[in-house]
Amino acid sequence: MKQSRLYFKSYGFRKVSRSLQTGLLAVVATGIAIFLPFAPAQAEQQNTIRIGDDYDFIRMDQDAVWQDCRKLCREDDRCAAWTFVKKRKIKKRDVQLNLGGLKLELGKSRYKIINPQCRLKYATGEAHRNNCCVSGVKKIARHDHDHGHGRERREWRCVRYAEAAIEQYNQNLRQRCGLKGRHWHNNFNRHYNFCMDVRRARLRAVREERADELDECRVRMRRVRVRCNRYARAAVRDFEENKRLHCGFGESRFWGNSKIWHGDEVRHFQWCAKVKPARLERRAEHRAEDLSECRIEARKCDDFANRAVRHQRLNKRWRCGYEGPRWNASRHYHHERCMQMSDWRRKRDLRIRRKRIQACRHKH
């Protein structure tokens, strides 16, 4: 059997047998296994800030460094990540005047030193590049302490309770439930301290109460979606009919409310979701009454447009030479013009055309 060879030309080795090759690989693997546990699980992130999820805000001494903030996070079971805000120097003037948007700074310049800050977070948050800060995630991941004893077990249980309570509050915001009360907030410390002060039965009752309110909200929001989708589609259909009949609703602040008459289905839906069903019915009835009156006017304008077109044909046939807005061969034009006129103006317009046509006929 032909023995395989390994060549290391760059180091001057000629040939290495398979057995020696296997031995070298074993030594390298052992070295990696020995030194791997000593590698940091996750190094600090220079020039990085983590946004949100703060549960504690600590003002530190001027000579503090980011390692101090990391140490505070490691010693706290609640902490999952940290952000160290570096020391800053702010330039200030003795007197600042604001004259109609024009800012004037008078006096000598002074510098104010803002001490470093350490922000401890119950979740990892969202990382962004920023020269102001140093951030990091806890190297030792938080694990389940349910098998521990005493205060350690209770602290970890309260960390999980606070995180679950904040997640329920965020669901409340996402679903636009509008739930409010003592236990609906996103303050991690308040949830944590409440958990530490009461018994497990009370915690379970509060958690289940929030869950029931969210379930009721989901059912209510499903009904709202069905109702508001129906309302928004009907509102858009009414607006399209308004345009087809040239009613002019929504085009002028004197003729139809632009908040009621528009073709944006999303706006109709959003308004519907904020009001009670009784108000929806009143607005739908208001729109139906306006359209009903417009249909009556549209039937009148159909007759008006037909007569106007007939008069224009006679004007051309007898070469009367009449010109202007009243003398147009487009039925659509006369119908739209009629919808913008009052009854007495329509009658007057019709009477003027009829008299002129009769006068032109007598000449011929």
C-alpha angles and dihedrals in degrees: 000000000000113000116227119235133210120209126205100184096163092059097043097253115140108195136349123197123232092252092055090045090054091049093052092051091051092052092050092048091050091052092051091049091050098048099036097081090055092057113099114260090223126354123222117274111236118210091012132123126196114215125220135344093093118160099168134030117196125189109212137197120276093252094050119125133204092260088068090057092048090052092053090052093049091052094052120075090203093061120098099161141000142207124203114204110207126231112277136199118213124195115225136178127220093238130023122189126190111201109181093317094322108115119207124190116203132183133025124332117253131187124221119202117216112202122232118273133212118208116194117202133202090207133032094254126196118306122223132176112255132147091218098076153036118216139182145173121239108269095214107058116229109255136191113285096185089117093051127094139243124343095355091061092046094049092053091047090053091050089057091044092053093048091050091048092052091048090053089050090052090051088053090055095044093051092042091232094151093216113170137175146095095310098040107090140094099237105127095196094051091053091045095049092046089054092050092052102049138055126262093253090059091048091051091050093050092047092049091046091055091046091051091050090051091050090051089049092052091052091046092048091051089056090046091052092051093046095044095045088055092046095047094050091049091049092052091048090052091050092051090051089049089056093045092052092042091235091152096218112161094014095094134033088227096051116048126343112270090212090061099035113056138107100235106116093188092056091050090051094048092050091047092053091057100050138062122261092249090063091049090055092050092051093046090050091049091052092047092052092050091049092047091055090045092053090054090050090046091056090052090049091051088063091042092053093047091053092046092053091048092051090051091053090052089047090057096040094053093036093234092159097221114160138177139074092314092057108065131129095215115101090194090055093052092046092052091045091050093053089061094051132083122236096260091050091051092051091046092049092049092047093051093051093047093051092048093048090050091049091050090049093054090054090058 
